Amino acid sequence: MFIILHSRLANTVFLYVLVMAVWGFWRFFRKLGVDSNYWGALVIAEVLILLQGALGIWLRLSDSIPARGWMHILYGIVGAIGIPAVYFYTKGQDENKDMLVYAAIFLFLIGIVARAVATGGAA
C-alpha cells in the first residue's frame, strides 16, 4: 500500500512542480514579483517533496522496496534542497527577477522528479 502511495505522491509532486513553473513564468512575464500566494505554494511544494522523501526513506528502511540505487536517492536530495537553495540565493526577496529564479528552479525540478521516477521504477 505504501509503495503505491509513494508512486502516486511522485505523480502529484511532478504535476505540482509543473504548475508552479508555469505559474512562475506567467508571473514573471507579467512583471509580478513573488506574492504571498506564491510563497504559500512554495511551502506546499517543499512539504510535498520532503514527504515524498520521508516516505521513500521509510519504505527503504522497512525493506518494503528493493534498493533503487544511488541516483534515485541523489535526485531526491537535489529535489529537496532546490527550493531552499533558491530562497537563500535570492535572500527571500520578492522582486520580479526573483520570480524568474523560482520559475527556473521549478523547471529544473520537473526534470529531477521525472528522472527520480524513471530511476525508481515507480508505477
C-alpha positions, 0 to 999 in steps of 0.5 A, spaced: 500 500 500 505 504 501 509 503 495 503 505 491 502 511 495 509 513 494 508 512 486 502 516 486 505 522 491 511 522 485 505 523 480 502 529 484 509 532 486 511 532 478 504 535 476 505 540 482 512 542 480 509 543 473 504 548 475 508 552 479 513 553 473 508 555 469 505 559 474 512 562 475 513 564 468 506 567 467 508 571 473 514 573 471 512 575 464 507 579 467 512 583 471 509 580 478 514 579 483 513 573 488 506 574 492 504 571 498 500 566 494 506 564 491 510 563 497 504 559 500 505 554 494 512 554 495 511 551 502 506 546 499 511 544 494 517 543 499 512 539 504 510 535 498 517 533 496 520 532 503 514 527 504 515 524 498 522 523 501 520 521 508 516 516 505 521 513 500 526 513 506 521 509 510 519 504 505 527 503 504 528 502 511 522 497 512 525 493 506 518 494 503 522 496 496 528 493 493 534 498 493 533 503 487 540 505 487 544 511 488 541 516 483 534 515 485 536 517 492 541 523 489 535 526 485 531 526 491 536 530 495 537 535 489 529 535 489 529 537 496 534 542 497 532 546 490 527 550 493 531 552 499 537 553 495 533 558 491 530 562 497 537 563 500 540 565 493 535 570 492 535 572 500 527 571 500 526 577 496 520 578 492 522 582 486 520 580 479 527 577 477 526 573 483 520 570 480 524 568 474 529 564 479 523 560 482 520 559 475 527 556 473 528 552 479 521 549 478 523 547 471 529 544 473 525 540 478 520 537 473 526 534 470 529 531 477 522 528 479 521 525 472 528 522 472 527 520 480 521 516 477 524 513 471 530 511 476 525 508 481 521 504 477 515 507 480 508 505 477 
